[in-house]
Amino acid sequence: MRDTLYANVPFQLSEMPHRYGPNVHLVGNPFLLSQLAKLCSKGTVQPEINRLVALLYSDLVKTVINAEFPRKMVAMPTRMIDHTPQGMYQGEVIDPAVRAVTVNIARAGTLPSQVAYDLLNTTVDPVLVRQDHIIMSRMIDAKETVVGSNIGGAKIGGDIDDAFVLFPDPMGATGGSLCTAVSMYKDKVHGTPRRILSLNLIVTPEFLRRISREHPDVVVYALRLDRGLSPPEVFGTVPGELWEKERGLDDRQYIVPGGGGFGEIMNNAYV
Ligand SMILES: O=P(O)(O)OC[C@H]1O[C@H](OP(=O)(O)OP(=O)(O)O)[C@H](O)[C@@H]1O
């Protein structure tokens, strides 16, 4: 007789309430926010910074797979099958027949994308998993204000038809980098993706506003929302309630409270 215990495995996102709409998920929890606080603090440099980024992404990617990916019922013999016909796991698993593409937005997104790629390969059929690469830089003017994002080169390994397309990038600041990358896929890469997912450690209200306007189909999972430069009336309100007044970017488009330029610190290259 079959045990139905794992026929419908419950999973519920633990997320912070907000008014940014159904495509935004703020999924920080006490454990991850502690690690992220450490990652953002002044004394955290190599090798600890990469260790923390990898740990945080390992968790975030699993959360996204649990929440977004389809499941499938399986009956898989265990090693005990040689001793008893009851040696079978019967229940749900993540459907391995799913296409997934993770995009390395170099440079801060390089390690996060590698973590995502490795985890996807252990979860779905590796033949269906791919990693693409985009060299991307925020462009600044003479006053060091960000004026846009530029693609310096890309290696795109094929189409994205019916694929989950993941953009794991630690900082969502102005949203320029993500919007440029998503537009490039929509304009130049063949196929209709099943879902476009942005996986961030920290996002700003400005980032969410830009993404939701330019690419409302993108689903954002972020551990933390930073709106530290907002006027006093914003603090204490539910995120998104006073969206137009919320501010998380300084004059140079760095996130506040933030954690500095992750790409710079992770690569020890201050350019
Ligand atoms: O939302 P946006 O304003 O576009 O900014 C965020 C981008 O900047 C950071 O990267 P990184 O430090 O690697 O690159 P940079 O040289 O573009 O600052 C970050 O990881 C994003 O890719």
The ligand as an ORCA input file, in Angstrom:
! r2SCAN-3c Opt
* xyz 0 1
  O      20.799     48.191    -10.519
  P      22.013     48.862    -11.089
  O      22.074     50.317    -10.748
  O      22.243     48.597    -12.522
  O      23.300     48.378    -10.311
  C      23.651     47.255     -9.854
  C      24.849     46.663    -10.568
  O      26.095     47.073     -9.979
  C      26.661     45.982     -9.248
  O      27.601     45.317     -9.966
  P      29.161     45.508    -10.168
  O      29.796     46.153     -8.982
  O      29.697     44.241    -10.636
  O      29.256     46.428    -11.396
  P      29.304     47.912    -11.759
  O      30.673     48.077    -12.296
  O      28.255     47.999    -12.818
  O      29.005     48.749    -10.540
  C      25.468     45.087     -9.019
  O      25.772     43.793     -8.656
  C      24.692     45.211    -10.294
  O      25.131     44.405    -11.349
*
